Amino acid sequence: MPYFQRGYKYYYSTLTQDEMVCYNAILSGLLAFQRKITIPKFCSNHIFQIYLFILIDNPYLFYVENLGIASEYYIEDKTELSVTYLYEPAQVIDMITKADAKHSNFVASLANHDAMNKALAVHDYFLDNIQYDNASNLLSFTAIGPLLHGAGVCAGISYAAKIMFDQCGIDSVIAQGELFDLKTNYTEPHAWNLIKLNNSFFHFDITSDIGLSDHVKRYDYVGLSTEEIKKDHLIVTGLIDCPVSNNYYLHMGLTLKKKSDFERIINKTLCSGETNICFKIIADAEVEKIQDQLEIIIQNQLNVTRSNYSRFYIEPNATQKVFCVRFEK
């Protein structure tokens, strides 16, 4: 399974030398489908944290059902682990081979792209081909769900995205935490990715963008800094800090500050005949006030340009202050 050799392993890099020994011993056993894995006794205190790191560093280990301590040999200073698997080796190889084959042409087509364009292409691939699943299928929690069957929950989507980013030559890390809404105090477990672009890491939450993309592709969670992602994400796992933003709207020149910026971009959209535009607001004003002002500006621009559009809809992402405007005749 060549992927395991070339995939970026961030969590492995955070371990001590002794913990790396334990990580490698367990990983080797899992790749060989061993039902009993013997590791040094000094691993015992950190086995389950290391096991978690192995799983999120290596998303194609979806076939492992459970790992536990079978027994400890105090005289030999060894610990024996017991492992159960969901599938037979031949089944796993078949699923991975089919999953890789399904997107191999897409990955190959990105060979001459720069890192940012590769990342955006992967993002769009998921928005075009992957649906958020309601967790009715166990595979939806794994990389196989999205890559082979086109559906997954946030965990499966982040695992699948890591594989594809890695295969495109982009270092990727899976983040685990929570999504939250300050207004309702609602929280739910969540997973997303960090990716490395030009020697810096940024947050990429493809699942959240899938959820927002009912009428138009959204890029609200592309290239975010730690400060930006923390507006509606709680980071649980120890992660690399991302102090600088390279969010999509900044990257594309779609961050607006002044009333004249709004007027300019709405006018440009209407004159070009486009039916939608998304942008990010850089202002301290409350979202409701920004939306009220936008409605006035849009209506004025519709009158000025004598556009054929008669209706418009504003779809805001309040926490990230991203607004998508949709026009209809």
N, C-alpha and C positions, 0 to 999 in steps of 0.2 A: 504494500500500500504506500506508494511514493509520497502521497500528501503528508503523511506523518513526519517525513524527513524535512520537508520544506516549509511547513506551517510555522508562523511566528509564535513563540511561546513566551509571552510576557510574564505570566505568573511564575513560570520556572525561573526566570531571571531574578525574581524577588527573594528566592530561597537562599538559605545558608548552604555551605558545601555539603554538610551532613544531610540536609533535607533534599538536596539535589540527588544524592545517592539513593534515597528512599523513592523519590519521584521516578527516577529512571528504572529502578527495580520493579515498581508497580506497573509502570507503563509498558515495559517489556513483557511482563506477564499477561497484561490485558491484550496486547497485540497478538500474542501467541495463544490466546483463548485458554490460558491455564486456569484450572479450577482451584488450585492451591498455589499461592505465591509466597515464597519465603523472603523476608526482609530483615535487616539488622534490628536488634531490639531497641536501639536508640530512636527508631522511627515511631515507636508506639504512641508517644504523647502527641504526635502531630499527624497521625495517619489520615484522619478524615478531612482535615484542612488541605493536606497535600492531594488527597483523592479528588476533592472539589476542584483544585487548581488543574489537575490532569484533565478532568472532563471539560473544563471551559477553555483550556489551551488546545484541546484536541477534539473538535466537534464530531468527528466521525467515530467516536467511541460510543455512539448511541446504543450499541448492542449490549452494553453492560447493564445488567439488571440490579445487582446488589454486591457490595463488598463489605466484609466484616472480619473481625479477628476470630480465627478458628482456635488457636492455642498459642501459648508462649513457652519457649524453651529457655528457662533461666540459666541452665548450665552452659548451653551452646550460645547463649546471648542472641537468640533468634526469635522472630515472631512469624507465625504462619497465618496468612489471610485466606479466607474462603470466598470464592467469587461465583456468582451465577450469571448466566447469559440469556438474553432474550431470543437469540437466533443462533443457528449453526453457522460455522465459518463460511461455508459455501453460499449461504443466503446473504450474509453480510457483504461478501465480495461482489456478489451479483448486484445488490442494491447500490453499492458505492460506484461500481463500474457504470451502471445505467444512469445514476445521478450525474456523474462527471461527463458522460457522453452527451447528456441532454443539453448542457451549456458549454461544451468544449469549443464549439465554433464561435460562440459569442466571446468567450475569453480570448481566443486566438485573434479575433478581429480587433482587439484593443492593444495589440503588441506595440504599435508605434505611437500610441497616445501618451500624453504626459499624465502624471499621477492624478491631478485634479480631474481631468476629463475621464480617466478610467473610473475614478470614484463616482462621478456623476452618472456615467453609463451603467455602473452596477446598481446604483440607486434607482435609475429609470427601469432597468431590467426587472427589478423586484416590483415596482409600481405597475408595470405592464403585465407581469406574469404570475404574481403571487397574491393570493387572497388571504386576509386574516381569517383564521379558523376559530370556531367556538370551542375548541379543545375537546371535541368528541372523539378524536383519534389520537392514540398514543404517539404516533409518528409526527403529529403536529408540534410536539415539544422537542423534536430533533431536527437536525439539518436535512434529513431525508424527506420530511414532510414538504417543505417548500421546494427543495431542489428536484425531487422526483415526482411529487404529486401536486405541486403548485399551491399548497396551503400550509399555514402554520400559525402558531401563537408567537408572542414576542421572543420567547426563548429559541424556538425553532428558526425564526427569521434571523435572529442575531447569529446563531450558529452557522446557518447557511451563508449569511453575508460574510462572516469571517473566512469561511472556506473560499468563497469567490474572490474576496479581496486578496487573500494570500496567494491564490492561483494567478492573480493579475500582478503579483509582485508588490503589493501594498501591505505593509505590516498592519495587523488588525488585532484588537483586544476586545474581549467581551466584557461589558460592564453589567453588573447586577445591582438592582436597587428598587426604587419605587417611583411610580408616577403619583403626583398629588395635585389637588385642586384646593387652593387656599379659601375660596369662597364657600365651598361645600364641605371642606375637611375630608374629602374622599381620597383614599389612597389605594393603590393596588400594586402587587409585585410586578417588576418590569425588568427587561433586559434590552440592551442596545450595544452599539459598537463604538470604539475609538479607532481612528485610523491615522497613519503617519503620512503627512504630506510635507515635503521639503524640510525634513528633519524635525518637524513639530507634530504633536498629536492634536486631534480635534474630535469632538463628539459627532457621531452620525446615528440618528435614531430613525431607521427606515420604517419600522413598524408604525410609529406615530405619524409619519408622512403618508403611509398607506391609508391610515384612518381618516386623514384630512382630505384625501384626494378624490372626493366624490365627483367633482365637475372638472377639475383641472389638476395637473400634477403640482404637488406642493413640495417645497424644499425648506420648510420651517426649521428642520432639525439637521441640516447639513452644515458641517464645519463649525460647530458651536464651541465656544470656550467653556471652561468650567463654570464661570460666573453666569453665563447665559443658560446652560443646561440646568443649573440649580434653581432656576425660576420655577420649574415644575417637575424636576427630577430629584430624588434623594439618592445619593450614591452610597451604597452599602459596602461593596468590595473596595479594598485599597487600590486606588488607581493613580495613574500618572496625572499630574496637574496639567491643565491646558490653559495657560494664562492669556493666550492670544486668540482672537476670533478670526476665522476665515469663513464666516457664514455666507451662504449662497447669495443672499441679497446684497451683501457688501461686495462679494466677488463680482457680481454682475452689475454693479452700479445702481442697485435698486433700493438703497437706503435713503429715506427722505427725512428732512428736518423742518422745512419751512412750507408755508402755504403756497409759495410760488413753485416749489418742487412738486406738490400735489397737482397743481394746475397744469404744469408742464407734462407730467407723465400721463395724466388722464387725457389731455389734448392729443398727445402723440398716439395713444392707444386708439382713440376714436378716429383720428385722421387716417390711421393705417388700416382700419377696418377689422382690427383684432377684436375678439369677443371677450377677452379677459386679460387682467394684469394683476400680478401679486407684488407686494413690496413690503419693506420693513420700516417702521417709524422709529426714528431716534428722537424721542421727546419724553419729557417727564409727565405730560398731561395724562389724565385718566382715559382709558380706552373708550368709554362712552362719549366723552367730549371729542375725542379724535374722530369717532365714527360720525357724530353729528356734523362736524365740520366737513368731513369727506362727502357726506350726502349733499350738502349745499354746493360744494365745489363741483361735484359730478353733474348735478342738475344744471348749474350755470354753464358748464362746458358742453353739455348736450344742447343747450339753447344756442350757444355761440357757434358751434360747429354745424348746427342744423343736421345732426346725425339722424340716421334712420332708426337708431335704437330708441325704444320707448320705455324700456324697463331696465333697471339695474339692481343687482343684489351685492351686498357687502358681506363677506364671510371672514370674520376676524379670528385670529388666534390671540386671545387676550394676553396670555402670559409672555409670549414672545413678541407681541406687538407687530404681528404680520397680518396684513389685510389683503384679501383677494377680492377684486371687483369683477363681476360677471355682467355682461350686457346682453339683452335680448331685444328682438324686434317686436 
